[in-house]
Amino acid sequence: MKDLILTIVKPLVDHPDAVSIETEEGPNGMTYKLSVYPEDMGKVIGKQGRVAKSIRTVVYAAAGSSQQKKIFLEIVE
């Protein structure tokens, strides 16, 4: 799942080397915390959160049938 997120996010940003993902497993499911270079935050979120919503939709759809636990994607500063 990390590879999918990186494949989607890296072409969107100006600093692809600064993209990192941390994972946390909790009782409700797996949380992926995406962090990018501060100047690239707007590109990942998009106008009114449209890009972020689209990224989440693709990630959730890819994980839907293959994972038993829920998947969450957070964009952190």
VENSUL-V120831 format. One record per residue. RES is the residue in one letter. D_FIRST is the distance of its C-alpha to the first C-alpha in whole Angstrom. Layout:
res d_first
RES D_FIRST
RES D_FIRST
This chain:
res d_first
M 0
K 4
D 5
L 5
I 6
L 9
T 10
I 11
V 12
K 14
P 17
L 18
V 19
D 22
H 21
P 18
D 18
A 18
V 15
S 13
I 10
E 11
T 10
E 13
E 13
G 16
P 19
N 17
G 13
M 10
T 11
Y 9
K 12
L 12
S 15
V 17
Y 21
P 23
E 25
D 21
M 21
G 23
K 21
V 17
I 19
G 22
K 25
Q 25
G 21
R 21
V 18
A 16
K 16
S 15
I 12
R 12
T 13
V 11
V 7
Y 10
A 11
A 8
A 8
G 11
S 13
S 11
Q 10
Q 14
K 13
K 12
I 9
F 11
L 11
E 14
I 15
V 18
E 21
